Amino acid sequence: MDSSEKGSLAQVKHVVLVLSGKGGVGKSTITTELALALVHAGKKVGILDVDLCGPSIPRMLSVGKPEVHQCDAGWVPVYADPQQKLAIMSIGFLLEDSDEAVIWRGPKKTALIGQFVSDVAWGELDILLVDTPPGTSDEHLAVLENLRKHRVDGAVLVTTPQAVSTGDVRREITFCKKTAVKILGIVENMSGFVCPHCSECSNVFSKGGGEELAKLTGSVFLGSVPLDPLLTATLEEGRDFLQAFPESSTYTAISQIVNTVLSSLDA
Amino acid sequence: MADVPNDAPEHCPGTSSDQAGKSSACQGCPNQNICASGAAKAPDPAIEEIRQKLTSVKHKILVLSGKGGVGKSTFSAHLSHALASDDSKEIALLDVDICGPSIPKIMGLEGEQVHQSGSGWSPVYVEDNLAVMSIGFLLSSPDDAVIWRGPKKNGMIKQFLRDVDWGEVDYLIVDTPPGTSDEHLSIVQYLSGAGIDGAVIITTPQEVSLQDVRKEIRFCKKVKIPVIGVIENMSGFVCPKCKNTSQIFPPTTGGAQRMCEELNLPLLGRVPLDPRIGRSCDEGRSFLTEVPDSPAAVAYQNIFPNSKLSHYSKNSLC
């Protein structure tokens, strides 16, 4: 396959999807933290945000409402940093009014995602992370169809510990098996909350479900990330949590996950 | 014609779509000429069928959020339980989250199957006066994935509204997936004859949630669904040991309160985080009865009789 067939992803070494059957488990959070950790590790990273109805990535990386420009090679992604180590594309950049609702049925969503994959001039990237909405529907199928020409290294699945979440993620695992997407591993997010006043750990959303799910399905368990108000606060403000709180156990958890994912990509 | 006819190709845009008969996927489809001529876009007769079917349903309330994981299904389930605690009322709970149906688990109905009779599909009864329908009941295994594009999801929602034998119902609560897409448009479209009383919007306090919820509120305005009010879920966590409150999902932009002030909407209530809620949901039990003294249960009880939701009931709801 020559590089002209691959199109705008020709210089992207690895593509990793971030999936969950369940909403609100932290897909965008984990995508953002993985991206920042990879940039700190010296990688050139891209984030493709295909959550068209609820795009969270622009706020989490504090990129506001820049204009999206065209060049000869296609749409120029928005860079989160002056060194251009972190490139992003999201529908959030294309809306004039950030409260505007994107009320689109499947075929229209499919068409835009096709453009995001094929027409964005990503340039040279070590890894492109694809943040997705919950479910197993148009967006997910559209991403995979358009990435067919390019290798998809695999998917990171995010869950919270409780059964209501793992119940949906099991279906996402089936989706991956049916669409031949390798599961790089499962992350259990919101895994315990340590009270900042007395250090008592509370299992707000139960415990252990992610690890059990990994065992049940024969998947790699990438690790647990605790419920950390400092993480939610820095994401709200679009700040880099890893730079702000490198001593935290959350930082350690995220770093371990990144290392495991990188090893499986290089393997 | 069905939204996606049986003989349609894989990428059929749907017979009611603007692209019907015209998209590249339509090449070779036996229905292409019908669709291209616009004959398939006549008002869907199902809308009138549903209107007639639902004349026995007094009130229809949607539970919406732009954001995933804020507690829509938890709220829908517990609102249904609370309404059904009045034995004189008949309550129905419809789960239109096709890809991620949580209602069967939360209602303790996993593994139940739906039966067909001459009068249609029978919903699953969790109490004598509380009926539930979800795609979860049509799946044979907890690992089954519903990998459907929009048009097929729309067809399922049409069937849920037209073919389920709900009977006489005081309240039909509709739990939805996050977003503003096929499922939401279809529910609004198919209920356009029967009418929707209004929507309850669920959010968590942080801006990452509110920014999606504002879009949902815009959606409601566009399709003319009255917003009954907003509930702020996961609003603070009281440590069981030291009793101090932490804001795990901090209201950095003023939370639901400021959003409601700006948009002139009622804030129906705030529900704190309680680990026992998640546990009850996982076990399929109502936390209103399991832990009635928990701050979260108390918050829920306060929402029902004091809020606009009580407008829809002559008696106090709980």
HADDOCK unambig.tbl for C-alpha pairs under 7 A between the chains (distance, minus, plus):
assign (segid A and resid 21 and name CA) (segid B and resid 100 and name CA) 6.28 0.50 0.50
assign (segid A and resid 22 and name CA) (segid B and resid 100 and name CA) 6.52 0.50 0.50
assign (segid A and resid 23 and name CA) (segid B and resid 68 and name CA) 3.93 0.50 0.50
assign (segid A and resid 23 and name CA) (segid B and resid 69 and name CA) 4.69 0.50 0.50
assign (segid A and resid 24 and name CA) (segid B and resid 68 and name CA) 4.46 0.50 0.50
assign (segid A and resid 24 and name CA) (segid B and resid 69 and name CA) 3.81 0.50 0.50
assign (segid A and resid 24 and name CA) (segid B and resid 70 and name CA) 6.69 0.50 0.50
assign (segid A and resid 25 and name CA) (segid B and resid 69 and name CA) 6.57 0.50 0.50
assign (segid A and resid 53 and name CA) (segid B and resid 179 and name CA) 5.32 0.50 0.50
assign (segid A and resid 53 and name CA) (segid B and resid 180 and name CA) 6.06 0.50 0.50
assign (segid A and resid 54 and name CA) (segid B and resid 66 and name CA) 6.60 0.50 0.50
assign (segid A and resid 54 and name CA) (segid B and resid 67 and name CA) 6.73 0.50 0.50
assign (segid A and resid 54 and name CA) (segid B and resid 179 and name CA) 6.56 0.50 0.50
assign (segid A and resid 54 and name CA) (segid B and resid 212 and name CA) 5.39 0.50 0.50
assign (segid A and resid 56 and name CA) (segid B and resid 208 and name CA) 6.47 0.50 0.50
assign (segid A and resid 99 and name CA) (segid B and resid 211 and name CA) 6.67 0.50 0.50
assign (segid A and resid 99 and name CA) (segid B and resid 214 and name CA) 5.77 0.50 0.50
assign (segid A and resid 99 and name CA) (segid B and resid 215 and name CA) 5.16 0.50 0.50
assign (segid A and resid 100 and name CA) (segid B and resid 215 and name CA) 5.71 0.50 0.50
assign (segid A and resid 100 and name CA) (segid B and resid 218 and name CA) 7.00 0.50 0.50
assign (segid A and resid 101 and name CA) (segid B and resid 215 and name CA) 4.44 0.50 0.50
assign (segid A and resid 101 and name CA) (segid B and resid 216 and name CA) 6.69 0.50 0.50
assign (segid A and resid 101 and name CA) (segid B and resid 218 and name CA) 6.24 0.50 0.50
assign (segid A and resid 101 and name CA) (segid B and resid 219 and name CA) 6.14 0.50 0.50
assign (segid A and resid 102 and name CA) (segid B and resid 180 and name CA) 6.66 0.50 0.50
assign (segid A and resid 103 and name CA) (segid B and resid 180 and name CA) 5.17 0.50 0.50
assign (segid A and resid 103 and name CA) (segid B and resid 181 and name CA) 5.48 0.50 0.50
assign (segid A and resid 104 and name CA) (segid B and resid 181 and name CA) 5.36 0.50 0.50
assign (segid A and resid 105 and name CA) (segid B and resid 150 and name CA) 6.44 0.50 0.50
assign (segid A and resid 105 and name CA) (segid B and resid 181 and name CA) 5.33 0.50 0.50
assign (segid A and resid 105 and name CA) (segid B and resid 182 and name CA) 4.91 0.50 0.50
assign (segid A and resid 106 and name CA) (segid B and resid 149 and name CA) 6.43 0.50 0.50
assign (segid A and resid 106 and name CA) (segid B and resid 150 and name CA) 4.85 0.50 0.50
assign (segid A and resid 106 and name CA) (segid B and resid 182 and name CA) 6.62 0.50 0.50
assign (segid A and resid 107 and name CA) (segid B and resid 13 and name CA) 5.92 0.50 0.50
assign (segid A and resid 135 and name CA) (segid B and resid 99 and name CA) 5.23 0.50 0.50
assign (segid A and resid 135 and name CA) (segid B and resid 100 and name CA) 6.27 0.50 0.50
assign (segid A and resid 136 and name CA) (segid B and resid 99 and name CA) 5.99 0.50 0.50
assign (segid A and resid 136 and name CA) (segid B and resid 146 and name CA) 6.65 0.50 0.50
assign (segid A and resid 136 and name CA) (segid B and resid 147 and name CA) 5.14 0.50 0.50
assign (segid A and resid 137 and name CA) (segid B and resid 147 and name CA) 5.52 0.50 0.50
assign (segid A and resid 137 and name CA) (segid B and resid 148 and name CA) 5.36 0.50 0.50
assign (segid A and resid 137 and name CA) (segid B and resid 149 and name CA) 5.27 0.50 0.50
assign (segid A and resid 138 and name CA) (segid B and resid 149 and name CA) 4.99 0.50 0.50
assign (segid A and resid 138 and name CA) (segid B and resid 150 and name CA) 6.65 0.50 0.50
assign (segid A and resid 162 and name CA) (segid B and resid 278 and name CA) 6.92 0.50 0.50
assign (segid A and resid 162 and name CA) (segid B and resid 282 and name CA) 6.75 0.50 0.50
assign (segid A and resid 163 and name CA) (segid B and resid 282 and name CA) 5.41 0.50 0.50
assign (segid A and resid 164 and name CA) (segid B and resid 102 and name CA) 6.34 0.50 0.50
assign (segid A and resid 164 and name CA) (segid B and resid 105 and name CA) 6.91 0.50 0.50
assign (segid A and resid 164 and name CA) (segid B and resid 282 and name CA) 5.80 0.50 0.50
assign (segid A and resid 167 and name CA) (segid B and resid 142 and name CA) 6.92 0.50 0.50
assign (segid A and resid 168 and name CA) (segid B and resid 100 and name CA) 5.50 0.50 0.50
assign (segid A and resid 170 and name CA) (segid B and resid 143 and name CA) 5.36 0.50 0.50
assign (segid A and resid 171 and name CA) (segid B and resid 143 and name CA) 4.94 0.50 0.50
assign (segid A and resid 171 and name CA) (segid B and resid 144 and name CA) 5.68 0.50 0.50
assign (segid A and resid 171 and name CA) (segid B and resid 145 and name CA) 4.49 0.50 0.50
assign (segid A and resid 172 and name CA) (segid B and resid 145 and name CA) 6.68 0.50 0.50
assign (segid A and resid 174 and name CA) (segid B and resid 143 and name CA) 6.31 0.50 0.50
assign (segid A and resid 174 and name CA) (segid B and resid 144 and name CA) 6.77 0.50 0.50
assign (segid A and resid 174 and name CA) (segid B and resid 145 and name CA) 5.96 0.50 0.50
assign (segid A and resid 175 and name CA) (segid B and resid 145 and name CA) 6.09 0.50 0.50
assign (segid A and resid 195 and name CA) (segid B and resid 239 and name CA) 6.59 0.50 0.50
assign (segid A and resid 198 and name CA) (segid B and resid 242 and name CA) 6.50 0.50 0.50
assign (segid A and resid 200 and name CA) (segid B and resid 241 and name CA) 6.89 0.50 0.50
assign (segid A and resid 203 and name CA) (segid B and resid 275 and name CA) 6.40 0.50 0.50
assign (segid A and resid 204 and name CA) (segid B and resid 274 and name CA) 6.53 0.50 0.50
assign (segid A and resid 204 and name CA) (segid B and resid 275 and name CA) 4.22 0.50 0.50
assign (segid A and resid 205 and name CA) (segid B and resid 275 and name CA) 5.90 0.50 0.50
assign (segid A and resid 205 and name CA) (segid B and resid 278 and name CA) 5.71 0.50 0.50
assign (segid A and resid 206 and name CA) (segid B and resid 275 and name CA) 6.83 0.50 0.50
assign (segid A and resid 206 and name CA) (segid B and resid 278 and name CA) 6.76 0.50 0.50
assign (segid A and resid 206 and name CA) (segid B and resid 279 and name CA) 6.63 0.50 0.50
assign (segid A and resid 228 and name CA) (segid B and resid 248 and name CA) 6.88 0.50 0.50
assign (segid A and resid 229 and name CA) (segid B and resid 247 and name CA) 6.89 0.50 0.50
assign (segid A and resid 229 and name CA) (segid B and resid 248 and name CA) 4.65 0.50 0.50
assign (segid A and resid 229 and name CA) (segid B and resid 249 and name CA) 6.46 0.50 0.50
assign (segid A and resid 232 and name CA) (segid B and resid 249 and name CA) 6.32 0.50 0.50
assign (segid A and resid 233 and name CA) (segid B and resid 250 and name CA) 6.49 0.50 0.50
assign (segid A and resid 236 and name CA) (segid B and resid 207 and name CA) 6.44 0.50 0.50
assign (segid A and resid 236 and name CA) (segid B and resid 208 and name CA) 6.43 0.50 0.50
